[in-house]
Amino acid sequence: MVKKITILVTMLVLTLSLAGTALAAEAFEATGTVISVGVDSFELETGEGVFTVYPPDGFLLATLMVGATVEVKGEVEGTEVTATEIILEDDEEDSEGEEEEASGGFFCTNPDAYHPFAHRLALQFGMPYEEVMTYFCGGEDGTRYGLGEIMLALMTSSALEDGTTAGDLLGQKTEMGGWGKVWQSLGLIGKPDHAGPPEGAGPPDHAGPPDHAGPPGP
């Protein structure tokens, strides 16, 4: 009798264990707020709680800012998410209006009205807001850059700490055709196929608003 009970308990444990393994990884899709960014993952706060998200290969964690809203798709085990797709909603909104704005849209023709994301970049990297908008709207040569490109140029410039400006890097990116090639030429990464953000990329420790920076206009 005892032997039969032992066998039944063992079978039950094995069944539950196999069921738990089968259900361990579940489909995940949620939109939330980035609350921290690490070396190989970031934390996402959603209505269901806080998850640690591991991005897919090729995703640049350097493009994430704390406070950004992102949509994540992938598989979840407990509170750990292996992402297959990450959509930056700020970037999505920027890209929809970027072409119109950069070709003479509202923020480019009304300098007293601060572009929210451009203003955030200026404050985070200690660059005059007007300079960010010059790259965005086009300078004397008429070349215009997306805000995502400007952000990566600022991150790379702060990582180099050798006087190379964001403008220099944007020019190199245009000439070479991609950030991977720029970072490789500067010795920041290896082969372009494995391009990622340069080590140490991010705003300088002393970054703060420029002396003349004011709050966004009403």
C-alpha positions in Angstrom: 0.0 0.0 0.0 2.8 2.4 1.0 4.7 1.5 -2.2 1.6 2.3 -4.3 1.1 5.7 -2.6 4.8 6.5 -3.1 4.6 5.6 -6.8 1.4 7.7 -7.2 3.1 10.7 -5.5 6.2 10.3 -7.7 4.0 10.3 -10.8 2.1 13.3 -9.7 5.3 15.3 -9.0 6.7 14.3 -12.4 3.4 15.3 -14.1 3.4 18.7 -12.4 7.1 19.2 -13.1 6.6 18.5 -16.9 3.5 20.7 -17.0 5.4 23.5 -15.3 8.2 23.2 -17.8 5.8 23.3 -20.7 4.1 26.4 -19.4 7.3 28.1 -18.2 7.8 30.1 -21.3 4.7 32.1 -22.4 4.0 34.6 -25.1 4.6 38.1 -23.9 3.3 41.4 -25.4 3.1 44.6 -23.3 3.7 48.3 -23.4 5.4 49.9 -20.5 7.9 52.4 -19.2 11.7 51.9 -19.0 12.7 52.3 -15.4 16.4 51.3 -15.6 18.9 50.3 -18.3 21.7 47.8 -17.6 24.6 46.3 -19.6 22.6 43.5 -21.3 19.0 44.2 -20.2 16.5 46.8 -19.0 13.7 46.9 -16.6 10.2 47.5 -17.9 7.3 48.6 -15.7 3.9 47.6 -16.9 0.4 47.3 -15.5 1.2 43.6 -14.6 4.4 44.5 -12.7 8.1 45.0 -13.4 9.9 42.7 -15.9 13.6 42.3 -16.8 13.8 42.4 -20.6 16.7 40.9 -22.6 16.7 42.5 -26.1 17.2 40.6 -29.4 20.5 40.6 -31.1 21.4 43.8 -32.7 19.2 46.0 -30.5 21.1 49.0 -29.1 20.4 49.4 -25.4 22.1 52.8 -25.7 19.0 54.1 -27.6 16.8 53.5 -24.5 16.3 56.3 -22.0 14.8 55.9 -18.6 11.2 57.1 -18.9 10.8 56.0 -22.5 7.6 54.1 -23.5 8.3 50.9 -25.4 6.3 48.0 -26.7 7.9 44.6 -26.1 7.1 41.2 -27.7 8.7 37.9 -26.9 8.5 35.1 -24.3 8.3 35.4 -20.5 9.5 33.1 -17.8 8.5 34.5 -14.4 9.6 38.1 -14.6 12.3 37.6 -17.3 11.4 38.4 -20.9 13.4 37.3 -23.9 12.3 39.8 -26.4 11.9 39.2 -30.1 10.8 42.8 -31.0 11.1 46.1 -29.2 9.3 49.2 -30.5 10.3 52.6 -29.1 7.0 54.5 -29.2 8.9 57.9 -28.9 10.9 56.9 -32.0 7.7 55.8 -33.8 6.0 59.2 -33.0 9.2 61.1 -34.0 9.6 59.2 -37.3 6.0 59.9 -38.3 6.5 63.7 -37.9 10.2 63.9 -38.6 10.0 64.3 -42.3 7.3 67.0 -42.1 9.1 68.9 -39.3 12.5 68.7 -40.8 11.2 70.0 -44.1 9.9 73.2 -42.5 7.4 71.8 -40.0 6.2 73.5 -36.8 9.3 73.1 -34.6 11.7 74.1 -37.4 9.8 77.2 -38.3 8.9 78.2 -34.7 12.2 78.2 -32.8 10.5 79.5 -29.6 8.5 76.2 -29.4 10.7 73.5 -27.9 10.6 70.0 -29.5 10.1 67.7 -26.5 12.6 65.0 -27.5 15.2 67.5 -28.9 14.9 69.5 -25.7 15.5 66.3 -23.6 18.6 65.5 -25.6 20.0 69.0 -25.1 19.5 68.8 -21.4 20.9 65.3 -21.0 24.1 65.9 -23.0 24.7 69.5 -22.2 24.3 70.7 -25.8 22.6 74.0 -26.7 19.0 73.2 -27.9 19.6 75.4 -30.9 22.5 73.2 -32.0 20.4 70.0 -31.8 17.7 71.7 -33.9 20.3 72.8 -36.5 21.2 69.2 -37.1 17.5 68.2 -37.1 16.2 71.0 -39.4 19.3 71.4 -41.6 22.2 73.8 -41.3 23.9 75.9 -44.0 24.5 72.8 -46.2 20.8 71.7 -45.8 21.7 68.3 -44.4 19.1 67.0 -42.0 19.3 64.2 -39.4 16.8 62.3 -37.4 16.7 62.7 -33.7 17.8 59.0 -33.2 20.9 59.7 -35.3 21.6 62.8 -33.3 21.3 60.9 -30.1 23.8 58.2 -31.2 26.2 60.9 -32.3 26.0 62.6 -28.9 26.5 59.2 -27.1 29.5 58.4 -29.3 31.1 61.8 -28.8 30.8 61.5 -25.0 32.4 58.0 -25.2 35.4 59.3 -27.2 36.2 62.3 -25.0 38.8 63.5 -27.6 37.1 66.6 -28.9 35.2 64.8 -31.7 31.9 66.6 -32.0 28.5 65.2 -32.7 28.6 67.1 -36.0 31.8 65.4 -37.0 30.3 62.0 -36.3 27.1 62.7 -38.2 29.2 63.6 -41.2 31.2 60.4 -40.9 28.0 58.4 -40.6 26.6 59.9 -43.8 29.9 59.3 -45.6 30.4 55.8 -44.4 26.8 54.7 -44.5 26.2 53.4 -41.0 27.1 53.6 -37.4 28.8 50.2 -37.3 31.4 51.4 -39.8 31.9 54.7 -37.9 32.5 52.9 -34.6 34.8 50.4 -36.2 36.9 53.1 -37.8 37.2 54.8 -34.4 38.3 51.5 -32.8 35.3 51.4 -30.5 34.0 48.0 -31.8 35.1 45.1 -33.9 33.5 44.0 -37.1 30.4 46.0 -38.3 28.3 42.7 -38.4 28.4 42.7 -34.6 28.0 46.4 -34.2 26.7 47.7 -30.9 26.9 50.9 -29.0 30.4 52.0 -28.1 31.6 51.0 -24.7 30.8 53.8 -22.2 28.3 55.4 -24.5 25.9 57.7 -22.7 25.6 61.2 -21.4 28.7 62.6 -19.7 28.7 62.5 -15.9 28.6 66.3 -15.8 25.8 66.6 -18.3 23.3 69.2 -17.4 21.3 71.9 -19.1 23.2 74.6 -20.9 23.5 77.9 -19.1 21.1 79.5 -21.4 18.6 76.6 -21.7 15.1 77.5 -20.6 12.0 75.5 -20.1 9.8 74.5 -23.1 7.6 77.3 -24.2 3.9 77.2 -23.4 
